[in-house]
Amino acid sequence: MTFKDHFSSQAPDYAKFRPGYPQELFDYLASIAPTRRLAWDCGTGNGQAAVGLASVFDHVIATDASEKQISNAQPHERVEYRVAPAENSSIKSGTVDLIMVAQALHWFDLHHFYAEARRVLKPNGVLAASAYNLLQIEPAIDQVVNRYYYEVVGPFWPPERELVEHFTDLPFPFHQIDPPKFEMTAQWNLNHLVGYLGTWSATQRFIAARDIDPLEQIIGELRALWGAPRQIRKVIWPLILRVGIKGVPEPPNE
């Protein structure tokens, strides 16, 4: 099974510039898990969700197929990082209370991943998958970022990225429950925003293909709209969260 690696090259920046998840999300997930002994953060990236899970679970196994991502992950005494694909975790069967997939489900072979999830989850174990798309700062800045997303680097997004825009339509063959609404927030200056846009896989693919930085096409507009570069602005990413329980009845596997 081939691993499509779109993030190893920018793993240090990914760890530095990606937004964090709210503590309320992890508190909620712990509250619906059968116990709080073991969570699996699948596709952990730089470990942001893993560290959050470690605040409410006794032990977290955090896996990613990218060795560079794992090497840049945030250390935590209750997090065990492993290099492993989502579809073959090597985790013992029937041991996991909760699986978290944060901004990664669209990269997986869903059929094989869901089989792996069923294998490792306890009865009534929880699979939680989250995604976020475009940020919200203020309308004028948002318009520039959206144009960058769709028009400037749009042709360079891997095909799987489109699945984020249709996250609620992805197959999810578990007994689903309706979770509360959550959002990610950050307090960023202009350099943080530009650094974040630089971590986008489409940005990196544009640079690789054309040997120029596509951010140069919008940086002037962003500077004019932002004001003082060190000015702090609130950034919001609405989270989409899908939660399923391993149990009966469940939809047929897709």
C-alpha positions in Angstrom: 0.0 0.0 0.0 1.6 3.3 -1.1 2.0 6.1 1.3 1.3 9.5 -0.3 3.7 11.8 1.5 2.8 15.5 1.1 4.1 16.8 4.4 7.6 15.4 5.3 9.5 18.1 3.5 7.9 20.8 5.6 7.5 18.8 8.8 9.4 21.4 11.0 7.2 24.3 9.8 4.1 22.0 10.1 4.9 21.6 13.7 5.5 25.3 14.2 2.5 26.8 12.3 -0.4 24.4 12.5 -3.2 25.5 14.8 -4.1 23.6 18.0 -7.3 21.8 19.0 -9.5 23.0 21.9 -9.3 21.2 25.2 -13.1 21.0 25.2 -12.9 18.6 22.2 -10.7 16.2 24.1 -12.8 16.4 27.3 -15.8 15.5 25.2 -14.1 12.6 23.5 -13.0 11.2 26.8 -16.5 11.5 28.2 -17.9 9.2 25.5 -15.1 6.6 25.5 -15.8 3.3 27.3 -12.7 3.9 29.5 -9.8 6.4 29.4 -7.0 3.8 29.3 -5.8 4.0 25.7 -6.3 6.3 22.7 -4.9 6.0 19.2 -4.1 9.2 17.4 -3.9 8.0 13.8 -2.1 10.2 11.3 -0.7 12.3 14.2 1.4 14.6 12.1 3.3 16.8 14.6 1.4 15.3 17.6 -1.0 18.2 18.4 -4.0 15.9 18.9 -1.9 13.3 20.6 -0.8 15.7 23.3 -4.4 16.9 23.7 -5.6 13.3 24.1 -2.8 12.6 26.7 -4.5 15.2 28.9 -7.5 12.9 29.3 -6.3 9.4 28.5 -3.7 7.3 30.5 -1.8 6.3 27.3 -1.8 7.5 23.7 -0.3 5.7 20.8 0.3 8.2 18.0 1.2 6.9 14.5 2.1 8.5 11.3 3.5 7.0 8.1 6.0 9.9 7.8 9.1 9.4 9.8 10.0 13.1 9.5 6.6 14.1 11.0 7.2 11.7 14.0 10.7 13.1 14.5 9.2 16.6 14.8 6.3 15.6 17.0 5.7 17.1 20.5 7.1 14.9 23.2 4.8 13.9 26.1 5.3 11.3 28.8 2.0 9.6 28.0 2.4 9.6 24.2 4.1 6.8 22.4 5.0 7.8 18.9 5.3 5.1 16.2 6.0 5.2 12.4 3.1 3.2 10.9 0.5 3.5 8.2 -3.1 4.0 9.3 -4.2 0.8 7.7 -1.6 -1.4 9.6 -1.0 0.0 13.0 0.3 -3.2 14.8 -1.8 -2.2 17.8 -3.2 -5.2 19.7 -6.8 -6.1 18.8 -9.6 -4.9 21.0 -7.5 -2.6 23.2 -8.3 0.9 22.1 -11.0 3.1 23.7 -10.9 5.9 21.2 -9.3 6.5 17.8 -8.8 10.1 16.8 -8.1 11.1 13.2 -7.4 14.8 13.0 -7.2 16.3 9.5 -6.0 13.1 8.0 -8.9 10.8 7.1 -9.0 12.0 3.5 -5.4 10.6 3.0 -6.3 7.0 4.1 -7.4 4.0 2.2 -10.8 4.1 3.9 -11.8 0.5 3.3 -8.6 -0.9 4.9 -8.5 1.8 7.6 -12.0 1.1 8.8 -11.2 -2.6 9.0 -8.2 -1.7 11.1 -10.2 0.6 13.3 -12.8 -2.2 14.0 -10.0 -4.6 14.8 -8.3 -2.4 17.4 -11.3 -0.8 19.1 -12.9 -2.2 22.2 -16.7 -3.0 22.1 -18.4 0.5 22.2 -15.0 2.1 21.3 -15.2 5.4 19.6 -13.9 6.6 16.2 -13.7 10.4 16.0 -12.6 12.1 12.8 -12.2 15.8 12.5 -11.5 18.2 9.6 -11.2 21.9 9.0 -10.9 23.9 5.9 -10.5 27.6 5.3 -9.7 30.0 8.2 -11.7 33.1 9.2 -10.0 36.3 10.3 -11.9 39.2 8.8 -13.8 39.3 5.4 -11.1 41.2 3.4 -8.3 39.0 4.6 -10.4 35.9 4.2 -11.1 36.8 0.6 -7.4 37.0 -0.2 -6.7 33.6 1.5 -9.6 32.0 -0.3 -8.4 33.3 -3.7 -5.0 31.9 -2.9 -6.6 28.5 -2.0 -8.8 28.2 -5.1 -7.0 30.1 -7.8 -3.3 30.5 -7.1 -2.5 27.0 -5.7 -5.8 25.4 -6.5 -4.4 23.3 -9.4 -1.7 21.9 -7.1 -3.9 20.4 -4.4 -3.6 16.6 -4.3 -6.9 15.0 -5.3 -7.7 13.8 -1.8 -7.8 17.4 -0.5 -11.2 17.9 -2.2 -12.5 15.3 0.2 -12.0 17.8 3.1 -14.6 20.0 1.4 -17.0 17.1 1.3 -16.0 15.6 4.7 -19.5 14.9 5.8 -20.1 12.9 2.6 -17.2 10.5 3.2 -18.2 6.9 4.0 -18.3 6.4 7.7 -19.6 2.9 8.4 -20.1 3.2 12.2 -23.1 4.0 14.4 -22.9 7.8 14.3 -23.8 10.2 17.0 -24.2 14.0 16.9 -21.3 15.8 18.7 -21.3 19.3 19.9 -19.8 22.1 17.8 -16.1 22.9 18.2 -13.7 25.4 16.6 -10.0 25.9 16.6 -8.6 29.3 17.4 -5.3 31.0 17.4 -3.8 34.5 18.1 -1.5 35.1 15.2 0.6 37.9 13.7 1.2 38.2 9.9 4.2 35.9 10.0 2.2 33.1 11.6 -0.4 33.4 8.8 2.2 33.3 6.0 4.0 30.4 7.7 0.8 28.5 7.9 0.0 29.0 4.3 3.5 27.8 3.5 2.7 24.4 5.1 -0.1 23.8 2.7 0.7 20.8 0.5 -0.4 22.8 -2.6 2.0 25.5 -1.8 4.9 23.0 -1.6 3.8 21.3 -4.8 3.6 24.7 -6.6 7.2 25.5 -5.5 8.4 22.1 -6.6 6.8 22.5 -10.0 7.7 26.1 -10.7 10.6 26.9 -8.4 8.9 30.1 -7.2 7.0 30.8 -4.1 3.3 31.4 -4.8 2.8 33.4 -1.6 4.6 36.2 -3.4 1.4 36.7 -5.4 -0.6 37.7 -2.3 1.9 38.8 0.4 1.6 42.5 -0.6 -2.2 42.4 -0.3 -2.0 40.7 3.1 0.5 43.2 4.4 -1.8 46.1 3.3 -4.8 44.5 5.0 -3.1 43.3 8.1 -1.5 46.6 9.2 1.5 46.3 11.5 3.0 42.9 10.9 3.2 42.1 14.6 -0.4 43.0 15.2 -2.2 40.0 16.7 -5.5 38.9 15.2 -7.8 36.1 16.1 -8.0 33.2 13.6 -10.9 30.7 13.6 -11.3 27.3 11.9 -14.7 25.8 12.4 -14.2 22.1 13.1 -16.2 19.3 11.4 -16.4 16.3 13.7 -17.8 12.9 12.9 -18.1 10.4 15.7 -19.0 6.7 15.4 -19.3 3.9 18.0 -18.2 0.4 17.4 -21.3 -1.7 18.1 -24.5 -3.0 16.8 -26.3 -2.0 14.7 -23.7 -0.5 12.3 -24.0 0.3 8.6 -22.4 -2.2 6.2 -18.7 -1.6 5.6 -18.1 0.6 2.5 
